[in-house]
Amino acid sequence: MSSPENLVYRRLNGNSNACFKVSLKDHIEIEEGVPRSVLYRRYEQKVVDKAVEQAIFKAKSEDKSGPNLFVQNDDFRIEEFYNGRPITLWEMRNPMI
């Protein structure tokens, strides 16, 4: 199961990071509660203070108000993957959303 051939990588959009959805292939069996997909986020540009951003992300993960944090270091973070879509420009500008 720990072979790279058992994984599927899909590049996602990211503004300051390289983001990838990393999933196990369908034929791989896993234990209940283990995620089939994670988000691999590789830090590429310094847009915000990384230490502050990492501390906030860790705190939000610990209090369950954000995605689960699996691994984090100075180069990348592996976190829970949420299916979704990017918000639209209209949604960003709409205070009700």
Protein Blocks (a to p, Z undefined) as FASTA:
>chain_A
ZZfklpccdddddfkbccddddddfklccdehiafbdcddddfbdfbcfklmmmmmmmmm
mnopaccdfbdcfkbccddddddddddfklmmmmkZZ
